[in-house]
Amino acid sequence: MGKVKTGAYNPLPVVPIVLVGANVKGKPNYMAAGFVNGVNVKPAIVYISLNKKHYTPQGIIENSTFSINVPSANYVIETDYCGLVSGKNIDKSNIFTTFYGELETAPMIEECPITCECRYTGQKVEFDMDTIYFGEVIQVYINEEILGEDRRMDILKANPIYYSSIENRYRTLGKDMGPAWHVGKQYIPKQTTTKQAATESKYHCDIIERPAQPALTIRSRVSSIALARMIGESIFAVSQYAKDKGYAPAGLPFVAYYDFDGREQDIEIGIPFKPGIEGGNNIKVSEIPGGKSATYHYIGSYEKLPEVRAALKQWLDTNGYTISGAIYEIYLNDPQTTAPENLETEIVYPLLS
Ligand SMILES: Cc1cc2nc3c(=O)[nH]c(=O)nc-3n(C[C@H](O)[C@H](O)[C@H](O)COP(=O)(O)O)c2cc1C
């Protein structure tokens, strides 16, 4: 494959576009910016790189505060406008609805689903055209409607704008490519060629300590043909029972696989809850055991789970781990609303410590 020299410029093809806000001479001013990112996790430090000629830096120096606002795609026109005109000549204070937080002088945008207020740390780095300002994030504000059921931010609902500098166009989010800090585990080193080595490197577990968790469960013996139906019915029965009792789930549905006698599988199906629950009818109070365990985050159809469990067992055996009880599968998303290839399952093997 031939490489072509194309000159010296910032080669990052796409960056999220934000609106940097600062109060200049007592009025909110917002500018579009792409040179923005985090530089430290704790305390949360971000940087913004601003051209020396802009109006916004005056406000940052004046108040030692600024804000970062992440606009949704439906505000692309207003966002671009804030990048086209300067507060030096045009009042940009009424394009959006401004609100203030704990710092009181960092203007934030009501219409942006994600905003944060920052205290300028006093640290800056000067280049010929731009100055990098560092800010400590004091508070992040999220619009209620972009929170998912698990109260975590749903980035698809936030629908941020991305700037493709090479094309000079705005774009929105594309395909979901799988979980970060995880898909890389599927990498097969180039020198490994045997089929067994490939299997081992694809299916390797994380060894972690897990806390024990109370649960309401239904235990039964079931043939492989009736397994899927039994899981669905039992999860439904447990959740209905818990609803009637006023118990809120403290985790996601799971199945524990005990012995298989060649004909039927001994399984326990349930949902975790906080301590203080009571069983009833065929629903028992049980416990997901804590302690040392091997876990694997599997993405794909439930049909392949037996195959994955077999490969993981092989990996555990090869690496000298001894399984000490039932194997747990925790179902991380809803099979009713998720395509089979995107289903996520956490597979947990309790281990001898
Ligand atoms: C897509 C886009 C990205 C931009 N990124 C930056 C940036 O990272 N830093 C910067 O100094 N200016 C950036 N600008 C330019 C400023 O937003 C623009 O010059 C603005 O008018 C400055 O406003 P002000 O003078 O009111 O501060 C960008 C503009 C656009 C349209």
The ligand as an ORCA input file, in Angstrom:
! r2SCAN-3c Opt
* xyz 0 1
  C     -16.268     24.211     13.512
  C     -15.503     25.305     14.174
  C     -14.502     25.007     15.078
  C     -13.770     26.010     15.680
  N     -12.813     25.691     16.582
  C     -12.091     26.672     17.170
  C     -11.129     26.366     18.166
  O     -10.955     25.208     18.581
  N     -10.404     27.379     18.676
  C     -10.574     28.677     18.280
  O      -9.884     29.573     18.773
  N     -11.513     29.001     17.349
  C     -12.288     28.036     16.817
  N     -13.254     28.360     15.910
  C     -13.446     29.757     15.529
  C     -14.236     30.568     16.544
  O     -15.393     29.889     16.967
  C     -14.670     31.883     15.909
  O     -13.570     32.586     15.453
  C     -15.531     32.735     16.797
  O     -16.095     33.749     16.014
  C     -14.786     33.378     17.955
  O     -15.756     34.046     18.731
  P     -15.423     35.184     19.789
  O     -14.548     36.211     19.113
  O     -16.768     35.725     20.155
  O     -14.709     34.541     20.928
  C     -14.027     27.370     15.341
  C     -15.044     27.673     14.443
  C     -15.786     26.659     13.869
  C     -16.890     26.987     12.908
*
